[in-house]
Structure formats: structure tokens, C-alpha cells
Amino acid sequence: MFMQEKETGTLVKVLEMSELIDPLQTSIKARKQAGEEEQSVAPYEKSNLAFPSGEALPRCWVDPNYQMS
């Protein structure tokens, strides 16, 4: 799955979907999509990611207490 960095608009390829949907994880491992060469794996903060359409991540993916409010 591809996500977009909010600050730069760069696409990143999520390596483990389970990290992305886990509200207890604040960062994920992904690869930046730049050119044709595969980039190195790097950590990305979930708070700095959005869907390529610009839509924010669902609250249940980022807030471990989302059911409390």
C-alpha cells in the first residue's frame, strides 16, 4: 500500500500493513518511492502520513483510546 508524506507529498510504500493499522505503533517501516531504484527501508511517523488522496489516516489507526471518547 502506498501512503503520502504530508510535508513533502512523496509517496512511500508501506512494508507491513499490520504496523499501519496498529494504533499502538507511532511509526512504520516503509520505502520512499523515488525514481526506478528501490530505496532503503526507513521509519516514518504515522502522524506525518496520509492517503495519496490527501485524506487523513483513520483515527482507529493512530489513537489507541479512540473508543473511549
Buried (B, 14 or more C-beta within 10 A) or exposed (E): EEBBBBEEEEBBBBEEEEBBBBBEBEBBBBBBBEEEEEEEEEEBEBEBBBEEEEEEBEEEBBEEEEEEE
